[in-house]
Amino acid sequence: MTLEEYRKNNGQGSKFKFKNFVLKLMLSLFILLSVLSIYKLSPSTKELIKKELFETNFNFSVFNNLFSKLTSFRDTISVNDDGIKYKNYVPYLDGVKVDVSPGEGINLIDSGIVVYIGEKEGYGNTIIVQQSNGVDVWYGNLDNISVNLYDYLNKNTLIGSSKDSLYLVFQKNGEYLNYKDYI
């Protein structure tokens, strides 16, 4: 079955896409107008909004996850549900080094938004994904990266391939978390 046949059979044709686009647009405008009207009410509200928007770390993954549930629109399909296949793991710097087969496809552990793509010292080519649960996951030592910055990805989406090992780091609010809780 081709991707187009899958979408057609599951109601994801062009009419469905247009309908969901209009729904997302209307919901976005409603949220924007609501925030602007609240912003105009009082100086204390204005200061609170400024503080929340400009001085705190906003978790876009949680918002995007909620927004996706409200509109029920999926424009990406997971490649498989296998997760990351690994042979062995050992602690490495702030996370864990996972031994994988050379060229092994690496799937996302949990859904989230890509907030960084680039080189990290000690980790090589790295993608950082801010998961819906607020945990930032670093996927290091990657080849053939198949995602873009600020893409929202579903769990188990293929993000690239590994060389012979994968470096994983789990971080929340600037603190490194125990990798054993996640792999």
HUTA-V772175 format. One record per backbone hydrogen bond with DSSP energy under -0.5 kcal/mol. NH is the residue of the N-H (numbers start at 1). CO is the residue of the C=O. If there is no record, write none. Layout:
# HUTA-V772175
nh = {NH | NH}
co = {CO | CO}
This chain:
# HUTA-V772175
nh = {6 | 7 | 8 | 9 | 10 | 11 | 12 | 17 | 18 | 19 | 20 | 21 | 22 | 23 | 24 | 25 | 26 | 27 | 28 | 29 | 30 | 31 | 32 | 33 | 34 | 35 | 36 | 37 | 38 | 39 | 40 | 41 | 41 | 42 | 46 | 47 | 48 | 49 | 50 | 51 | 52 | 53 | 54 | 55 | 58 | 60 | 63 | 64 | 65 | 66 | 67 | 68 | 69 | 70 | 71 | 72 | 73 | 74 | 75 | 79 | 80 | 85 | 86 | 87 | 88 | 90 | 92 | 95 | 96 | 97 | 98 | 98 | 99 | 99 | 100 | 100 | 103 | 103 | 104 | 106 | 107 | 108 | 112 | 113 | 114 | 115 | 115 | 116 | 118 | 120 | 123 | 124 | 126 | 127 | 128 | 129 | 129 | 130 | 131 | 131 | 132 | 134 | 136 | 137 | 137 | 138 | 138 | 139 | 139 | 140 | 140 | 141 | 141 | 142 | 143 | 146 | 150 | 151 | 153 | 153 | 156 | 157 | 159 | 160 | 161 | 162 | 163 | 163 | 166 | 167 | 168 | 168 | 169 | 171 | 172 | 175 | 177 | 179 | 181 | 182 | 183}
co = {2 | 3 | 4 | 5 | 6 | 8 | 7 | 13 | 14 | 15 | 16 | 17 | 18 | 19 | 20 | 21 | 22 | 23 | 24 | 25 | 26 | 27 | 28 | 29 | 30 | 31 | 32 | 33 | 34 | 35 | 36 | 37 | 38 | 38 | 42 | 43 | 44 | 45 | 46 | 47 | 48 | 49 | 50 | 51 | 56 | 58 | 59 | 60 | 61 | 62 | 63 | 64 | 65 | 66 | 67 | 68 | 68 | 72 | 73 | 156 | 156 | 83 | 84 | 99 | 99 | 97 | 95 | 92 | 168 | 90 | 96 | 166 | 88 | 97 | 98 | 164 | 162 | 163 | 101 | 160 | 105 | 157 | 153 | 130 | 151 | 113 | 128 | 128 | 126 | 124 | 120 | 120 | 118 | 139 | 116 | 127 | 137 | 113 | 129 | 135 | 111 | 131 | 171 | 129 | 135 | 136 | 169 | 127 | 137 | 138 | 167 | 123 | 125 | 125 | 161 | 159 | 114 | 148 | 112 | 151 | 108 | 154 | 106 | 106 | 143 | 104 | 141 | 165 | 98 | 140 | 96 | 166 | 138 | 136 | 175 | 172 | 170 | 177 | 178 | 179 | 179}
